[in-house]
Amino acid sequence: MQTKETPKLGFTEFAETWNGRLAMLGFVIGIATELLTGQGILSQLGLM
């Protein structure tokens, strides 16, 4: 009898779900910061 061991690293469904959630959160925070400061992200970083 063979048991399938779940991977701890790599492209797992759990990791991809959290990656998507954190990406959406970062996008919303970036847009909110731009709205509050009136500057784009590159301007805030001093690159423009």
PDBQT receptor file of N, H, CA, C and O in Angstrom, charges set to zero:
ATOM      1  N   MET A   1       0.849  -1.185   0.000  1.00  0.00    +0.000 N 
ATOM      2  CA  MET A   1       0.000   0.000   0.000  1.00  0.00    +0.000 C 
ATOM      3  C   MET A   1       0.891   1.244   0.000  1.00  0.00    +0.000 C 
ATOM      4  O   MET A   1       1.824   1.368   0.794  1.00  0.00    +0.000 OA
ATOM      5  N   GLN A   2       0.575   2.141  -0.902  1.00  0.00    +0.000 N 
ATOM      6  H   GLN A   2      -0.182   2.040  -1.546  1.00  0.00    +0.000 HD
ATOM      7  CA  GLN A   2       1.377   3.352  -1.044  1.00  0.00    +0.000 C 
ATOM      8  C   GLN A   2       0.559   4.560  -0.582  1.00  0.00    +0.000 C 
ATOM      9  O   GLN A   2      -0.599   4.714  -0.970  1.00  0.00    +0.000 OA
ATOM     10  N   THR A   3       1.157   5.404   0.238  1.00  0.00    +0.000 N 
ATOM     11  H   THR A   3       2.098   5.278   0.553  1.00  0.00    +0.000 HD
ATOM     12  CA  THR A   3       0.470   6.624   0.670  1.00  0.00    +0.000 C 
ATOM     13  C   THR A   3       1.088   7.811  -0.052  1.00  0.00    +0.000 C 
ATOM     14  O   THR A   3       2.301   7.886  -0.249  1.00  0.00    +0.000 OA
ATOM     15  N   LYS A   4       0.233   8.717  -0.432  1.00  0.00    +0.000 N 
ATOM     16  H   LYS A   4      -0.753   8.656  -0.271  1.00  0.00    +0.000 HD
ATOM     17  CA  LYS A   4       0.717   9.904  -1.132  1.00  0.00    +0.000 C 
ATOM     18  C   LYS A   4       1.026  10.986  -0.106  1.00  0.00    +0.000 C 
ATOM     19  O   LYS A   4       0.148  11.418   0.641  1.00  0.00    +0.000 OA
ATOM     20  N   GLU A   5       2.268  11.413  -0.080  1.00  0.00    +0.000 N 
ATOM     21  H   GLU A   5       2.981  11.063  -0.687  1.00  0.00    +0.000 HD
ATOM     22  CA  GLU A   5       2.692  12.449   0.856  1.00  0.00    +0.000 C 
ATOM     23  C   GLU A   5       2.433  13.817   0.237  1.00  0.00    +0.000 C 
ATOM     24  O   GLU A   5       2.765  14.045  -0.926  1.00  0.00    +0.000 OA
ATOM     25  N   THR A   6       1.845  14.722   1.002  1.00  0.00    +0.000 N 
ATOM     26  H   THR A   6       1.575  14.537   1.947  1.00  0.00    +0.000 HD
ATOM     27  CA  THR A   6       1.576  16.063   0.482  1.00  0.00    +0.000 C 
ATOM     28  C   THR A   6       2.857  16.883   0.483  1.00  0.00    +0.000 C 
ATOM     29  O   THR A   6       3.609  16.866   1.458  1.00  0.00    +0.000 OA
ATOM     30  N   PRO A   7       3.109  17.607  -0.616  1.00  0.00    +0.000 N 
ATOM     31  CA  PRO A   7       4.334  18.414  -0.680  1.00  0.00    +0.000 C 
ATOM     32  C   PRO A   7       4.263  19.615   0.263  1.00  0.00    +0.000 C 
ATOM     33  O   PRO A   7       3.201  20.203   0.462  1.00  0.00    +0.000 OA
ATOM     34  N   LYS A   8       5.391  19.960   0.827  1.00  0.00    +0.000 N 
ATOM     35  H   LYS A   8       6.255  19.482   0.665  1.00  0.00    +0.000 HD
ATOM     36  CA  LYS A   8       5.460  21.087   1.753  1.00  0.00    +0.000 C 
ATOM     37  C   LYS A   8       5.877  22.374   1.050  1.00  0.00    +0.000 C 
ATOM     38  O   LYS A   8       5.556  23.468   1.512  1.00  0.00    +0.000 OA
ATOM     39  N   LEU A   9       6.592  22.244  -0.067  1.00  0.00    +0.000 N 
ATOM     40  H   LEU A   9       6.853  21.355  -0.443  1.00  0.00    +0.000 HD
ATOM     41  CA  LEU A   9       7.074  23.394  -0.799  1.00  0.00    +0.000 C 
ATOM     42  C   LEU A   9       6.618  23.305  -2.252  1.00  0.00    +0.000 C 
ATOM     43  O   LEU A   9       6.240  22.237  -2.734  1.00  0.00    +0.000 OA
ATOM     44  N   GLY A  10       6.660  24.442  -2.937  1.00  0.00    +0.000 N 
ATOM     45  H   GLY A  10       6.967  25.309  -2.546  1.00  0.00    +0.000 HD
ATOM     46  CA  GLY A  10       6.356  24.435  -4.360  1.00  0.00    +0.000 C 
ATOM     47  C   GLY A  10       4.967  24.973  -4.660  1.00  0.00    +0.000 C 
ATOM     48  O   GLY A  10       4.350  25.655  -3.842  1.00  0.00    +0.000 OA
ATOM     49  N   PHE A  11       4.499  24.650  -5.848  1.00  0.00    +0.000 N 
ATOM     50  H   PHE A  11       5.001  24.096  -6.513  1.00  0.00    +0.000 HD
ATOM     51  CA  PHE A  11       3.222  25.169  -6.324  1.00  0.00    +0.000 C 
ATOM     52  C   PHE A  11       2.073  24.299  -5.833  1.00  0.00    +0.000 C 
ATOM     53  O   PHE A  11       1.513  23.508  -6.592  1.00  0.00    +0.000 OA
ATOM     54  N   THR A  12       1.731  24.450  -4.576  1.00  0.00    +0.000 N 
ATOM     55  H   THR A  12       2.185  25.093  -3.960  1.00  0.00    +0.000 HD
ATOM     56  CA  THR A  12       0.606  23.712  -4.021  1.00  0.00    +0.000 C 
ATOM     57  C   THR A  12      -0.627  24.600  -4.063  1.00  0.00    +0.000 C 
ATOM     58  O   THR A  12      -0.524  25.818  -4.207  1.00  0.00    +0.000 OA
ATOM     59  N   GLU A  13      -1.778  23.988  -3.938  1.00  0.00    +0.000 N 
ATOM     60  H   GLU A  13      -1.862  22.999  -3.821  1.00  0.00    +0.000 HD
ATOM     61  CA  GLU A  13      -3.034  24.758  -3.962  1.00  0.00    +0.000 C 
ATOM     62  C   GLU A  13      -3.083  25.743  -2.795  1.00  0.00    +0.000 C 
ATOM     63  O   GLU A  13      -3.543  26.873  -2.956  1.00  0.00    +0.000 OA
ATOM     64  N   PHE A  14      -2.616  25.325  -1.639  1.00  0.00    +0.000 N 
ATOM     65  H   PHE A  14      -2.242  24.407  -1.509  1.00  0.00    +0.000 HD
ATOM     66  CA  PHE A  14      -2.599  26.197  -0.464  1.00  0.00    +0.000 C 
ATOM     67  C   PHE A  14      -1.719  27.418  -0.699  1.00  0.00    +0.000 C 
ATOM     68  O   PHE A  14      -2.115  28.545  -0.402  1.00  0.00    +0.000 OA
ATOM     69  N   ALA A  15      -0.509  27.185  -1.240  1.00  0.00    +0.000 N 
ATOM     70  H   ALA A  15      -0.187  26.269  -1.482  1.00  0.00    +0.000 HD
ATOM     71  CA  ALA A  15       0.424  28.291  -1.476  1.00  0.00    +0.000 C 
ATOM     72  C   ALA A  15      -0.116  29.250  -2.528  1.00  0.00    +0.000 C 
ATOM     73  O   ALA A  15       0.016  30.465  -2.382  1.00  0.00    +0.000 OA
ATOM     74  N   GLU A  16      -0.720  28.721  -3.580  1.00  0.00    +0.000 N 
ATOM     75  H   GLU A  16      -0.828  27.734  -3.698  1.00  0.00    +0.000 HD
ATOM     76  CA  GLU A  16      -1.241  29.573  -4.639  1.00  0.00    +0.000 C 
ATOM     77  C   GLU A  16      -2.450  30.377  -4.167  1.00  0.00    +0.000 C 
ATOM     78  O   GLU A  16      -2.638  31.516  -4.594  1.00  0.00    +0.000 OA
ATOM     79  N   THR A  17      -3.262  29.802  -3.299  1.00  0.00    +0.000 N 
ATOM     80  H   THR A  17      -3.109  28.877  -2.952  1.00  0.00    +0.000 HD
ATOM     81  CA  THR A  17      -4.406  30.531  -2.746  1.00  0.00    +0.000 C 
ATOM     82  C   THR A  17      -3.926  31.729  -1.939  1.00  0.00    +0.000 C 
ATOM     83  O   THR A  17      -4.439  32.836  -2.104  1.00  0.00    +0.000 OA
ATOM     84  N   TRP A  18      -2.941  31.514  -1.066  1.00  0.00    +0.000 N 
ATOM     85  H   TRP A  18      -2.524  30.615  -0.933  1.00  0.00    +0.000 HD
ATOM     86  CA  TRP A  18      -2.426  32.618  -0.256  1.00  0.00    +0.000 C 
ATOM     87  C   TRP A  18      -1.664  33.628  -1.101  1.00  0.00    +0.000 C 
ATOM     88  O   TRP A  18      -1.709  34.826  -0.820  1.00  0.00    +0.000 OA
ATOM     89  N   ASN A  19      -0.972  33.167  -2.123  1.00  0.00    +0.000 N 
ATOM     90  H   ASN A  19      -0.936  32.194  -2.351  1.00  0.00    +0.000 HD
ATOM     91  CA  ASN A  19      -0.266  34.076  -3.014  1.00  0.00    +0.000 C 
ATOM     92  C   ASN A  19      -1.265  35.010  -3.697  1.00  0.00    +0.000 C 
ATOM     93  O   ASN A  19      -1.014  36.210  -3.802  1.00  0.00    +0.000 OA
ATOM     94  N   GLY A  20      -2.376  34.481  -4.152  1.00  0.00    +0.000 N 
ATOM     95  H   GLY A  20      -2.580  33.506  -4.066  1.00  0.00    +0.000 HD
ATOM     96  CA  GLY A  20      -3.403  35.299  -4.787  1.00  0.00    +0.000 C 
ATOM     97  C   GLY A  20      -4.024  36.297  -3.825  1.00  0.00    +0.000 C 
ATOM     98  O   GLY A  20      -4.244  37.456  -4.175  1.00  0.00    +0.000 OA
ATOM     99  N   ARG A  21      -4.305  35.844  -2.620  1.00  0.00    +0.000 N 
ATOM    100  H   ARG A  21      -4.127  34.902  -2.335  1.00  0.00    +0.000 HD
ATOM    101  CA  ARG A  21      -4.903  36.741  -1.614  1.00  0.00    +0.000 C 
ATOM    102  C   ARG A  21      -3.969  37.897  -1.266  1.00  0.00    +0.000 C 
ATOM    103  O   ARG A  21      -4.397  39.047  -1.175  1.00  0.00    +0.000 OA
ATOM    104  N   LEU A  22      -2.689  37.579  -1.072  1.00  0.00    +0.000 N 
ATOM    105  H   LEU A  22      -2.342  36.645  -1.146  1.00  0.00    +0.000 HD
ATOM    106  CA  LEU A  22      -1.729  38.627  -0.718  1.00  0.00    +0.000 C 
ATOM    107  C   LEU A  22      -1.480  39.577  -1.889  1.00  0.00    +0.000 C 
ATOM    108  O   LEU A  22      -1.250  40.769  -1.683  1.00  0.00    +0.000 OA
ATOM    109  N   ALA A  23      -1.525  39.056  -3.111  1.00  0.00    +0.000 N 
ATOM    110  H   ALA A  23      -1.712  38.087  -3.278  1.00  0.00    +0.000 HD
ATOM    111  CA  ALA A  23      -1.365  39.915  -4.287  1.00  0.00    +0.000 C 
ATOM    112  C   ALA A  23      -2.537  40.897  -4.398  1.00  0.00    +0.000 C 
ATOM    113  O   ALA A  23      -2.339  42.075  -4.700  1.00  0.00    +0.000 OA
ATOM    114  N   MET A  24      -3.744  40.411  -4.156  1.00  0.00    +0.000 N 
ATOM    115  H   MET A  24      -3.905  39.455  -3.912  1.00  0.00    +0.000 HD
ATOM    116  CA  MET A  24      -4.917  41.294  -4.199  1.00  0.00    +0.000 C 
ATOM    117  C   MET A  24      -4.843  42.350  -3.104  1.00  0.00    +0.000 C 
ATOM    118  O   MET A  24      -5.186  43.510  -3.335  1.00  0.00    +0.000 OA
ATOM    119  N   LEU A  25      -4.401  41.957  -1.922  1.00  0.00    +0.000 N 
ATOM    120  H   LEU A  25      -4.122  41.015  -1.734  1.00  0.00    +0.000 HD
ATOM    121  CA  LEU A  25      -4.257  42.896  -0.815  1.00  0.00    +0.000 C 
ATOM    122  C   LEU A  25      -3.219  43.964  -1.149  1.00  0.00    +0.000 C 
ATOM    123  O   LEU A  25      -3.447  45.147  -0.898  1.00  0.00    +0.000 OA
ATOM    124  N   GLY A  26      -2.093  43.562  -1.708  1.00  0.00    +0.000 N 
ATOM    125  H   GLY A  26      -1.908  42.601  -1.912  1.00  0.00    +0.000 HD
ATOM    126  CA  GLY A  26      -1.059  44.514  -2.092  1.00  0.00    +0.000 C 
ATOM    127  C   GLY A  26      -1.532  45.476  -3.158  1.00  0.00    +0.000 C 
ATOM    128  O   GLY A  26      -1.197  46.660  -3.117  1.00  0.00    +0.000 OA
ATOM    129  N   PHE A  27      -2.304  44.988  -4.112  1.00  0.00    +0.000 N 
ATOM    130  H   PHE A  27      -2.576  44.026  -4.146  1.00  0.00    +0.000 HD
ATOM    131  CA  PHE A  27      -2.834  45.837  -5.169  1.00  0.00    +0.000 C 
ATOM    132  C   PHE A  27      -3.783  46.890  -4.592  1.00  0.00    +0.000 C 
ATOM    133  O   PHE A  27      -3.702  48.063  -4.958  1.00  0.00    +0.000 OA
ATOM    134  N   VAL A  28      -4.669  46.484  -3.703  1.00  0.00    +0.000 N 
ATOM    135  H   VAL A  28      -4.735  45.531  -3.406  1.00  0.00    +0.000 HD
ATOM    136  CA  VAL A  28      -5.613  47.414  -3.082  1.00  0.00    +0.000 C 
ATOM    137  C   VAL A  28      -4.886  48.446  -2.231  1.00  0.00    +0.000 C 
ATOM    138  O   VAL A  28      -5.245  49.623  -2.248  1.00  0.00    +0.000 OA
ATOM    139  N   ILE A  29      -3.876  48.024  -1.494  1.00  0.00    +0.000 N 
ATOM    140  H   ILE A  29      -3.584  47.067  -1.480  1.00  0.00    +0.000 HD
ATOM    141  CA  ILE A  29      -3.097  48.960  -0.679  1.00  0.00    +0.000 C 
ATOM    142  C   ILE A  29      -2.357  49.946  -1.571  1.00  0.00    +0.000 C 
ATOM    143  O   ILE A  29      -2.272  51.129  -1.242  1.00  0.00    +0.000 OA
ATOM    144  N   GLY A  30      -1.821  49.482  -2.691  1.00  0.00    +0.000 N 
ATOM    145  H   GLY A  30      -1.890  48.521  -2.958  1.00  0.00    +0.000 HD
ATOM    146  CA  GLY A  30      -1.125  50.365  -3.625  1.00  0.00    +0.000 C 
ATOM    147  C   GLY A  30      -2.054  51.411  -4.217  1.00  0.00    +0.000 C 
ATOM    148  O   GLY A  30      -1.694  52.585  -4.305  1.00  0.00    +0.000 OA
ATOM    149  N   ILE A  31      -3.247  50.995  -4.624  1.00  0.00    +0.000 N 
ATOM    150  H   ILE A  31      -3.539  50.042  -4.553  1.00  0.00    +0.000 HD
ATOM    151  CA  ILE A  31      -4.220  51.943  -5.183  1.00  0.00    +0.000 C 
ATOM    152  C   ILE A  31      -4.663  52.937  -4.117  1.00  0.00    +0.000 C 
ATOM    153  O   ILE A  31      -4.765  54.132  -4.396  1.00  0.00    +0.000 OA
ATOM    154  N   ALA A  32      -4.927  52.465  -2.904  1.00  0.00    +0.000 N 
ATOM    155  H   ALA A  32      -4.844  51.495  -2.677  1.00  0.00    +0.000 HD
ATOM    156  CA  ALA A  32      -5.350  53.360  -1.819  1.00  0.00    +0.000 C 
ATOM    157  C   ALA A  32      -4.260  54.372  -1.491  1.00  0.00    +0.000 C 
ATOM    158  O   ALA A  32      -4.560  55.537  -1.233  1.00  0.00    +0.000 OA
ATOM    159  N   THR A  33      -3.008  53.947  -1.498  1.00  0.00    +0.000 N 
ATOM    160  H   THR A  33      -2.764  53.000  -1.707  1.00  0.00    +0.000 HD
ATOM    161  CA  THR A  33      -1.894  54.850  -1.214  1.00  0.00    +0.000 C 
ATOM    162  C   THR A  33      -1.787  55.920  -2.293  1.00  0.00    +0.000 C 
ATOM    163  O   THR A  33      -1.541  57.089  -1.998  1.00  0.00    +0.000 OA
ATOM    164  N   GLU A  34      -1.974  55.511  -3.548  1.00  0.00    +0.000 N 
ATOM    165  H   GLU A  34      -2.174  54.561  -3.788  1.00  0.00    +0.000 HD
ATOM    166  CA  GLU A  34      -1.936  56.490  -4.630  1.00  0.00    +0.000 C 
ATOM    167  C   GLU A  34      -3.066  57.505  -4.492  1.00  0.00    +0.000 C 
ATOM    168  O   GLU A  34      -2.863  58.696  -4.730  1.00  0.00    +0.000 OA
ATOM    169  N   LEU A  35      -4.246  57.046  -4.111  1.00  0.00    +0.000 N 
ATOM    170  H   LEU A  35      -4.411  56.079  -3.917  1.00  0.00    +0.000 HD
ATOM    171  CA  LEU A  35      -5.376  57.970  -3.946  1.00  0.00    +0.000 C 
ATOM    172  C   LEU A  35      -5.157  58.937  -2.784  1.00  0.00    +0.000 C 
ATOM    173  O   LEU A  35      -5.511  60.113  -2.878  1.00  0.00    +0.000 OA
ATOM    174  N   LEU A  36      -4.576  58.445  -1.695  1.00  0.00    +0.000 N 
ATOM    175  H   LEU A  36      -4.289  57.490  -1.619  1.00  0.00    +0.000 HD
ATOM    176  CA  LEU A  36      -4.373  59.285  -0.516  1.00  0.00    +0.000 C 
ATOM    177  C   LEU A  36      -3.241  60.295  -0.700  1.00  0.00    +0.000 C 
ATOM    178  O   LEU A  36      -3.330  61.418  -0.205  1.00  0.00    +0.000 OA
ATOM    179  N   THR A  37      -2.183  59.909  -1.403  1.00  0.00    +0.000 N 
ATOM    180  H   THR A  37      -2.110  58.996  -1.805  1.00  0.00    +0.000 HD
ATOM    181  CA  THR A  37      -1.037  60.806  -1.539  1.00  0.00    +0.000 C 
ATOM    182  C   THR A  37      -1.065  61.637  -2.810  1.00  0.00    +0.000 C 
ATOM    183  O   THR A  37      -0.419  62.682  -2.879  1.00  0.00    +0.000 OA
ATOM    184  N   GLY A  38      -1.808  61.186  -3.822  1.00  0.00    +0.000 N 
ATOM    185  H   GLY A  38      -2.333  60.336  -3.766  1.00  0.00    +0.000 HD
ATOM    186  CA  GLY A  38      -1.843  61.910  -5.085  1.00  0.00    +0.000 C 
ATOM    187  C   GLY A  38      -0.619  61.655  -5.944  1.00  0.00    +0.000 C 
ATOM    188  O   GLY A  38      -0.435  62.316  -6.965  1.00  0.00    +0.000 OA
ATOM    189  N   GLN A  39       0.222  60.709  -5.549  1.00  0.00    +0.000 N 
ATOM    190  H   GLN A  39       0.072  60.171  -4.719  1.00  0.00    +0.000 HD
ATOM    191  CA  GLN A  39       1.427  60.375  -6.295  1.00  0.00    +0.000 C 
ATOM    192  C   GLN A  39       1.392  58.897  -6.668  1.00  0.00    +0.000 C 
ATOM    193  O   GLN A  39       0.820  58.072  -5.955  1.00  0.00    +0.000 OA
ATOM    194  N   GLY A  40       2.012  58.583  -7.794  1.00  0.00    +0.000 N 
ATOM    195  H   GLY A  40       2.477  59.253  -8.373  1.00  0.00    +0.000 HD
ATOM    196  CA  GLY A  40       2.141  57.190  -8.172  1.00  0.00    +0.000 C 
ATOM    197  C   GLY A  40       3.201  56.486  -7.358  1.00  0.00    +0.000 C 
ATOM    198  O   GLY A  40       3.946  57.118  -6.608  1.00  0.00    +0.000 OA
ATOM    199  N   ILE A  41       3.267  55.190  -7.505  1.00  0.00    +0.000 N 
ATOM    200  H   ILE A  41       2.662  54.677  -8.114  1.00  0.00    +0.000 HD
ATOM    201  CA  ILE A  41       4.224  54.414  -6.725  1.00  0.00    +0.000 C 
ATOM    202  C   ILE A  41       5.665  54.797  -7.079  1.00  0.00    +0.000 C 
ATOM    203  O   ILE A  41       6.518  54.903  -6.198  1.00  0.00    +0.000 OA
ATOM    204  N   LEU A  42       5.925  55.001  -8.363  1.00  0.00    +0.000 N 
ATOM    205  H   LEU A  42       5.232  54.915  -9.079  1.00  0.00    +0.000 HD
ATOM    206  CA  LEU A  42       7.295  55.372  -8.759  1.00  0.00    +0.000 C 
ATOM    207  C   LEU A  42       7.686  56.735  -8.191  1.00  0.00    +0.000 C 
ATOM    208  O   LEU A  42       8.840  56.937  -7.814  1.00  0.00    +0.000 OA
ATOM    209  N   SER A  43       6.747  57.665  -8.126  1.00  0.00    +0.000 N 
ATOM    210  H   SER A  43       5.809  57.501  -8.433  1.00  0.00    +0.000 HD
ATOM    211  CA  SER A  43       7.028  58.972  -7.538  1.00  0.00    +0.000 C 
ATOM    212  C   SER A  43       7.301  58.865  -6.039  1.00  0.00    +0.000 C 
ATOM    213  O   SER A  43       8.173  59.551  -5.505  1.00  0.00    +0.000 OA
ATOM    214  N   GLN A  44       6.560  58.016  -5.383  1.00  0.00    +0.000 N 
ATOM    215  H   GLN A  44       5.852  57.458  -5.817  1.00  0.00    +0.000 HD
ATOM    216  CA  GLN A  44       6.752  57.819  -3.950  1.00  0.00    +0.000 C 
ATOM    217  C   GLN A  44       8.122  57.227  -3.651  1.00  0.00    +0.000 C 
ATOM    218  O   GLN A  44       8.727  57.536  -2.625  1.00  0.00    +0.000 OA
ATOM    219  N   LEU A  45       8.605  56.382  -4.541  1.00  0.00    +0.000 N 
ATOM    220  H   LEU A  45       8.114  56.131  -5.375  1.00  0.00    +0.000 HD
ATOM    221  CA  LEU A  45       9.917  55.769  -4.355  1.00  0.00    +0.000 C 
ATOM    222  C   LEU A  45      11.053  56.670  -4.814  1.00  0.00    +0.000 C 
ATOM    223  O   LEU A  45      12.223  56.344  -4.616  1.00  0.00    +0.000 OA
ATOM    224  N   GLY A  46      10.716  57.802  -5.425  1.00  0.00    +0.000 N 
ATOM    225  H   GLY A  46       9.765  58.067  -5.585  1.00  0.00    +0.000 HD
ATOM    226  CA  GLY A  46      11.734  58.749  -5.886  1.00  0.00    +0.000 C 
ATOM    227  C   GLY A  46      12.360  58.360  -7.211  1.00  0.00    +0.000 C 
ATOM    228  O   GLY A  46      13.461  58.810  -7.528  1.00  0.00    +0.000 OA
ATOM    229  N   LEU A  47      11.681  57.533  -7.988  1.00  0.00    +0.000 N 
ATOM    230  H   LEU A  47      10.787  57.167  -7.731  1.00  0.00    +0.000 HD
ATOM    231  CA  LEU A  47      12.224  57.091  -9.263  1.00  0.00    +0.000 C 
ATOM    232  C   LEU A  47      11.765  57.964 -10.428  1.00  0.00    +0.000 C 
ATOM    233  O   LEU A  47      12.264  57.821 -11.544  1.00  0.00    +0.000 OA
ATOM    234  N   MET A  48      10.836  58.850 -10.181  1.00  0.00    +0.000 N 
ATOM    235  H   MET A  48      10.431  58.967  -9.274  1.00  0.00    +0.000 HD
ATOM    236  CA  MET A  48      10.354  59.739 -11.246  1.00  0.00    +0.000 C 
ATOM    237  C   MET A  48      10.318  61.180 -10.731  1.00  0.00    +0.000 C 
ATOM    238  O   MET A  48       9.941  62.090 -11.469  1.00  0.00    +0.000 OA
TER     239      MET A  48
